Amino acid sequence: MLLEAAGFALLASLSPTALLVAAVYLGSDRPRLIASVYLAGAVTMSLVMGAVLLLVLRSADLNRPEQHTPRYALRLGLGVLLLVAGVVLAKRRPANGNAKPQRGLLQRMIDRPAPVTAFIVGLLVFAPGATFLAALQVIATAQAGVELTVLAVIIVVVINVLLVWLPIVLYIAVPDWTSHHLMAFNGWLRANSKRVLIWVLVIVGGILIGNGIYGLIAVT
């Protein structure tokens, strides 16, 4: 159970936006403070939503053996949604090059680093996605005690915010090296964020679809 949940959590952590925000905050005037508050928001959202989703899934009695088919059908559906999202994003035409790009509220908060806005950005960026739900579904449907369930949720949350705490740790250990490479990576990610996001959606969606189909076939 732990290994499967951790695998889905690792897929959930593959967020170009999360890493881009971390890079921006670590390049701000108060990098450690701003990035740490951003991490606090990410952890808060992950823990709260993790607990809520766990209770919802447990209340649906998906942990019963006879609910094997609905469990894997849910993963299959989540995978299809991600795959469709990736295809739609790939087919979306880029904005007119002469038009001034629209900057949303989230982007404005990211561009003006402050403790309060960094915490809010952490909450918004880490709103639960399909793979995070899949990781929690593994935990919720396992025949595990309270201690193991709590441990599994903590592991999933830690892995889910990997692309936030890992850059912070690297910055604390080797600040100059981290700042240099994050600045370069920041520029590359801004230019290629759409392409990266499409690949993440397609690959993760494909994995969930494969997992769902395998589980459904195993029932028959």
C-alpha positions in Angstrom: 0.0 0.0 0.0 2.7 2.5 1.0 4.7 1.9 -2.2 1.7 2.2 -4.5 0.5 5.4 -2.7 4.0 6.9 -2.8 4.2 6.2 -6.6 1.0 8.0 -7.3 2.1 10.9 -5.0 5.4 11.1 -7.0 3.3 11.5 -10.1 1.2 14.1 -8.4 4.4 16.1 -7.5 5.3 16.5 -11.1 4.0 20.1 -11.3 5.8 22.6 -13.5 3.9 25.4 -11.8 4.9 24.3 -8.3 8.6 24.3 -9.3 8.3 27.5 -11.2 6.9 29.3 -8.2 9.6 27.9 -6.0 12.2 29.2 -8.4 10.7 32.6 -8.4 10.4 32.8 -4.6 14.0 31.6 -4.1 15.1 34.4 -6.3 13.2 37.1 -4.3 14.6 39.6 -1.8 13.6 37.3 1.1 14.1 33.9 -0.4 14.1 31.7 2.7 11.1 33.4 4.3 8.9 33.6 1.2 9.7 30.1 0.0 9.1 28.6 3.5 5.7 30.3 3.7 4.9 29.0 0.2 5.8 25.5 1.5 3.6 26.0 4.5 0.6 26.8 2.3 1.4 23.8 0.1 1.6 21.5 3.1 -1.6 22.9 4.7 -3.6 22.4 1.5 -2.3 18.9 1.0 -2.9 17.9 4.6 -6.4 19.3 4.8 -7.6 18.0 1.5 -5.9 14.7 2.1 -7.8 14.3 5.3 -11.1 15.4 3.7 -10.7 13.1 0.6 -9.7 10.2 2.8 -12.8 10.6 4.9 -15.0 10.9 1.8 -13.4 7.8 0.2 -13.7 5.8 3.4 -17.3 6.8 3.8 -18.0 5.4 0.3 -16.9 1.9 1.6 -14.5 1.5 -1.3 -12.2 -0.5 1.0 -14.5 -3.5 0.9 -13.3 -6.4 -1.3 -16.5 -6.3 -3.4 -15.7 -2.7 -4.4 -12.7 -3.7 -6.4 -14.2 -2.7 -9.7 -15.3 0.8 -8.6 -11.9 1.5 -7.2 -10.1 0.7 -10.5 -12.9 2.3 -12.6 -12.3 5.5 -10.7 -8.6 5.4 -11.5 -9.4 4.7 -15.2 -11.8 7.7 -15.2 -9.1 10.0 -13.6 -6.6 8.9 -16.2 -9.0 9.6 -19.1 -9.7 13.1 -17.7 -5.9 13.8 -17.6 -5.4 12.5 -21.1 -8.3 14.6 -22.4 -6.9 17.6 -20.6 -3.5 17.1 -22.2 -5.0 16.7 -25.7 -7.2 19.8 -25.3 -4.2 21.8 -24.1 -2.1 20.6 -27.0 -4.7 21.7 -29.5 -5.2 25.1 -27.9 -3.8 27.8 -30.2 -1.3 30.2 -28.7 -2.5 33.8 -28.2 -1.9 36.4 -30.8 1.7 37.5 -30.6 0.8 41.1 -30.9 -1.8 41.0 -28.1 -0.7 41.9 -24.6 -0.9 38.7 -22.4 -3.5 38.7 -19.7 -2.0 38.3 -16.2 -4.3 36.6 -13.8 -4.5 37.1 -10.1 -2.3 34.1 -9.3 0.4 35.4 -11.6 0.3 38.8 -10.1 0.6 37.3 -6.6 3.6 35.3 -7.7 5.3 38.3 -9.3 5.0 40.3 -6.0 6.4 38.0 -3.4 5.2 38.5 0.2 4.5 36.1 3.1 0.7 36.4 2.9 0.5 36.0 -0.9 3.1 33.2 -0.9 0.9 31.2 1.6 -2.2 31.8 -0.6 -0.3 30.7 -3.7 0.8 27.5 -1.9 -2.9 26.8 -1.2 -4.0 27.5 -4.8 -1.2 25.7 -6.6 -1.6 22.6 -4.4 -5.3 22.2 -4.8 -5.7 18.4 -5.2 -5.4 16.9 -8.6 -6.3 13.5 -10.1 -3.0 11.7 -9.1 -3.2 13.0 -5.6 -6.7 11.6 -5.4 -5.4 8.3 -6.7 -2.8 8.2 -4.0 -5.3 8.8 -1.3 -7.7 6.2 -2.9 -4.9 3.6 -2.4 -4.7 4.5 1.3 -8.5 4.8 1.8 -9.2 1.4 0.2 -6.4 -0.5 2.1 -7.2 -2.7 5.1 -4.8 -0.6 7.3 -4.9 0.5 10.9 -5.0 4.1 12.1 -1.2 4.4 12.6 -0.3 3.0 9.1 -3.0 5.2 7.5 -1.6 8.4 9.2 1.9 7.4 8.2 0.8 6.8 4.6 -0.9 10.2 4.4 2.2 12.0 5.8 4.4 10.2 3.2 2.0 11.2 0.4 1.9 14.8 1.5 5.7 15.0 1.8 6.2 13.6 -1.7 3.4 15.7 -3.1 5.2 18.9 -2.1 8.6 17.5 -3.2 9.2 20.3 -5.8 8.9 22.9 -3.1 10.9 21.6 -0.2 13.7 20.1 -2.3 14.7 23.4 -3.9 14.6 25.0 -0.4 16.9 22.3 1.0 19.3 22.8 -1.9 19.2 26.6 -1.5 20.1 26.2 2.2 22.9 23.8 1.5 24.4 25.4 -1.6 22.7 28.9 -2.1 24.9 30.2 -5.0 24.8 27.0 -7.0 21.0 26.7 -6.5 20.3 30.3 -7.3 22.3 30.1 -10.5 20.7 27.0 -11.8 17.2 28.0 -10.7 17.4 31.2 -12.6 18.4 29.4 -15.7 15.8 26.8 -15.2 13.2 29.4 -14.5 13.7 31.0 -17.9 13.6 27.6 -19.7 10.4 26.5 -17.8 8.6 29.8 -18.5 9.3 29.2 -22.2 8.4 25.6 -22.2 5.8 25.3 -19.5 2.9 24.4 -21.8 4.9 21.6 -23.5 6.0 20.2 -20.2 2.5 20.3 -18.7 1.1 18.5 -21.8 3.7 15.7 -21.4 3.0 15.4 -17.7 -0.8 15.2 -18.3 -0.4 12.6 -21.1 2.1 10.4 -19.3 0.4 10.5 -15.9 -3.0 10.0 -17.6 -1.6 7.0 -19.5 -0.3 5.4 -16.3 -3.6 5.8 -14.5 -5.5 4.4 -17.5 -3.1 1.4 -17.6 -3.4 0.9 -13.8 -7.2 1.1 -14.1 -7.5 -1.3 -17.0 -5.1 -3.8 -15.3 -7.2 -3.8 -12.1 -10.4 -4.2 -14.0 -9.0 -7.1 -16.1 -7.7 -8.8 -12.9 -11.2 -8.9 -11.6 -12.5 -11.0 -14.5 
